[in-house]
Amino acid sequence: MFDIGFSEILIIAVVALLVVGPKEFPALVRTLGRWMGRARAVAGEMRNEFRQELAKTEELTRRIERESEIAELHKVIDETKATIPINAPLSSGTSAGGGEKAGASGPAVSSTEAKPDGGA
């Protein structure tokens, strides 16, 4: 974090020992250790909160993307519905049943055609 190496820490410890004295130095080191522990705990909490907020932001971004995709699909559906006539009549050349079909033996005989002898 501060890019302090072992030699710098050793120099700081020697200066602190000379300034504070050998009797109070252990208490100073303990107090400094507690502060460092608290600072690390606070930094860890902040890091965790940041990660949670980042995850929430990513989830929100995914939801927004999904909603925009859905909106685009609705737009396409609406455009397609506008181009398809819903109540348009069927064309006169086709019927729902497919019309009369020719069989393998030839054209089908319609019911309007009567045989000349009137029988079967």
C-alpha positions in Angstrom: 0.0 0.0 0.0 2.7 2.5 1.0 5.5 0.6 -0.7 7.6 0.5 2.5 10.2 -2.2 2.6 11.8 -4.0 5.6 14.8 -1.6 5.8 12.5 1.5 6.1 10.5 -0.2 8.8 13.7 -1.0 10.7 14.9 2.6 10.5 11.5 3.8 11.8 11.6 1.3 14.6 15.1 2.4 15.7 14.1 6.1 15.6 11.0 5.4 17.6 13.0 3.4 20.1 15.4 6.3 20.5 12.6 8.9 20.8 10.2 7.0 23.1 12.7 5.0 25.1 13.0 1.3 25.8 10.4 1.2 28.6 7.5 2.7 26.6 8.4 1.2 23.2 6.5 -2.2 23.7 3.3 -0.3 24.6 3.8 2.0 21.5 4.2 -1.1 19.3 1.0 -2.7 20.7 -1.0 0.5 20.2 0.3 0.9 16.7 -0.6 -2.8 16.0 -4.2 -2.2 17.3 -4.5 0.8 15.0 -3.2 -1.1 12.1 -5.7 -3.9 12.8 -8.6 -1.5 13.0 -7.5 0.2 9.8 -7.3 -3.2 8.0 -10.7 -4.1 9.3 -12.2 -0.8 8.1 -10.5 -1.3 4.7 -11.8 -4.8 4.5 -15.4 -3.7 5.2 -15.1 -0.9 2.7 -13.8 -3.4 0.1 -16.7 -5.8 0.8 -19.2 -3.0 0.6 -17.7 -1.8 -2.7 -17.9 -5.3 -4.1 -21.5 -5.7 -3.1 -22.4 -2.4 -4.7 -20.5 -3.4 -7.8 -22.5 -6.7 -8.0 -25.7 -4.7 -7.6 -24.7 -2.4 -10.4 -23.9 -5.3 -12.7 -27.2 -6.9 -11.9 -29.0 -3.7 -12.6 -27.1 -3.3 -15.9 -28.1 -6.9 -16.9 -31.8 -6.1 -16.1 -31.7 -2.9 -18.1 -30.2 -4.7 -21.1 -32.8 -7.4 -20.8 -35.6 -4.8 -20.6 -34.2 -3.1 -23.7 -34.1 -6.4 -25.6 -37.7 -7.0 -24.6 -38.8 -3.5 -25.7 -37.1 -4.1 -29.1 -38.9 -7.4 -29.4 -42.2 -5.7 -28.6 -41.5 -3.1 -31.2 -40.8 -5.8 -33.8 -44.0 -7.6 -32.9 -46.0 -4.4 -33.2 -44.5 -3.6 -36.6 -45.2 -7.1 -37.7 -48.8 -6.9 -36.5 -49.2 -3.6 -38.4 -48.1 -5.3 -41.7 -50.4 -8.3 -41.3 -54.0 -7.6 -42.1 -56.0 -9.3 -39.4 -59.6 -9.1 -40.9 -58.6 -9.4 -44.6 -60.7 -11.8 -46.7 -59.1 -14.9 -48.1 -58.0 -14.7 -51.7 -60.6 -16.2 -54.2 -58.2 -18.7 -55.7 -57.7 -20.7 -52.5 -60.0 -22.3 -50.0 -59.5 -23.5 -46.5 -59.8 -27.2 -47.5 -57.3 -26.9 -50.3 -59.7 -27.2 -53.2 -60.3 -30.3 -55.3 -57.3 -32.5 -55.7 -56.4 -34.7 -58.6 -55.9 -38.4 -57.7 -53.5 -40.9 -59.2 -56.1 -42.2 -61.6 -56.9 -38.8 -63.1 -59.0 -35.7 -62.3 -61.6 -36.0 -59.5 -65.2 -36.0 -60.5 -67.2 -33.3 -58.9 -70.6 -33.9 -57.5 -72.1 -31.5 -60.1 -71.1 -33.7 -63.0 -73.9 -36.3 -63.7 -73.5 -39.5 -65.7 -75.6 -39.5 -68.8 -77.3 -42.8 -68.0 -78.3 -41.5 -64.6 -77.0 -44.6 -62.8 -74.1 -45.7 -60.9 
